[in-house]
Amino acid sequence: MRHKRSTPNRSFRVADQIQRDVAELIRDLKDPRIGMVTINAVDVTPDYAHATVYFSLLVGDPQASEAGLNEAAGFVRNSLFKRLAIHTVPTLHFKFDQTTERAAELNALIRQANAQRAQD
């Protein structure tokens, strides 16, 4: 029974460590397509075979950055092997996280609606 409870915690710890290490490792990438990237979250599959790395951009093109990061995923994964003390280092899949963009758009719509309501 105890083993089942510790597994999710381990998964969170592994995801957290991957997030920190990937954030450091991508700073060294020389691909000009990759903009100013922030790693927002990492989801690791239960078998640790795959990890989806969600990122946002301060500066840069989302599609170009995603393509560059996914091309560099093998290099980043190999670098993780040296850092992580786990048997299986997951295959990395980078995805642009639109959460912050959506939040900004919603805030703009709310401000617009409130301004309209104030005029009425």
C-alpha positions in Angstrom: 0.0 0.0 0.0 2.8 2.4 0.9 4.5 2.0 -2.5 1.4 3.3 -4.4 1.4 6.5 -2.3 5.1 7.3 -2.9 4.9 6.8 -6.7 3.0 10.0 -7.5 5.4 12.0 -5.2 8.3 10.5 -7.1 6.7 11.4 -10.4 6.3 15.0 -9.2 9.9 15.1 -8.0 11.2 13.8 -11.3 9.1 16.3 -13.3 10.3 19.1 -11.1 13.9 18.1 -11.5 13.5 17.8 -15.3 11.9 21.2 -15.4 14.8 22.8 -13.6 17.5 20.9 -15.6 15.8 21.6 -19.0 15.6 25.3 -18.1 19.3 25.3 -17.5 20.2 23.2 -20.5 18.3 25.1 -23.1 20.2 28.3 -22.3 23.2 26.7 -23.9 21.4 25.9 -27.2 22.7 28.0 -30.1 19.6 27.6 -32.3 18.6 31.2 -33.4 14.9 30.1 -33.8 14.7 29.5 -30.0 13.5 32.7 -28.3 13.6 33.7 -24.7 12.0 30.5 -23.3 10.5 29.9 -19.9 9.7 26.3 -18.9 6.3 26.4 -17.2 5.6 22.8 -16.5 6.6 19.2 -17.2 4.2 16.3 -17.4 5.8 12.8 -17.2 4.0 9.7 -18.2 3.6 7.0 -15.4 6.3 4.8 -17.1 8.7 7.7 -17.4 9.0 7.1 -21.2 7.8 10.5 -22.2 7.8 14.0 -20.8 5.8 16.9 -22.3 7.7 20.2 -21.5 5.4 23.2 -21.7 7.1 26.5 -22.4 6.2 30.1 -22.9 8.1 32.9 -24.7 9.0 36.4 -23.6 10.5 37.0 -27.1 10.4 34.9 -30.2 8.1 33.0 -32.5 6.2 30.1 -30.8 6.2 27.7 -33.8 9.9 28.3 -34.6 10.9 27.9 -31.0 8.8 24.7 -30.6 10.5 23.3 -33.8 14.0 24.2 -32.6 13.4 22.8 -29.1 12.0 19.6 -30.5 15.0 19.2 -32.8 17.3 19.7 -29.8 15.3 17.4 -27.6 17.7 14.4 -28.2 20.7 16.6 -27.2 18.8 17.9 -24.1 17.7 14.3 -23.1 21.3 13.1 -23.4 22.4 15.9 -21.1 19.7 14.9 -18.6 21.1 11.4 -18.5 24.3 12.8 -16.9 22.3 14.9 -14.4 19.4 12.6 -13.4 19.8 9.6 -11.1 17.0 7.6 -12.7 17.1 4.5 -15.0 14.8 5.9 -17.7 15.2 9.4 -18.9 12.0 10.3 -20.8 11.8 11.3 -24.4 11.1 15.1 -24.4 8.3 16.7 -26.3 8.2 20.5 -26.2 4.8 22.3 -26.5 4.1 26.0 -26.6 1.9 26.9 -23.5 -0.7 29.4 -24.5 -2.0 29.9 -21.0 -0.4 33.3 -20.4 -1.5 34.5 -23.8 -5.0 33.4 -23.1 -5.0 35.0 -19.7 -3.9 38.4 -21.2 -6.6 38.2 -23.9 -9.3 37.4 -21.3 -8.1 40.3 -19.1 -8.3 42.6 -22.1 -11.8 41.4 -22.9 -12.9 41.9 -19.3 -11.5 45.5 -19.2 -13.2 46.2 -22.5 -16.6 44.9 -21.2 -16.2 46.9 -17.9 -15.4 50.0 -19.9 -18.4 49.4 -22.1 -20.6 48.9 -19.0 -19.3 52.1 -17.5 -20.3 54.0 -20.7 -23.8 52.5 -20.7 
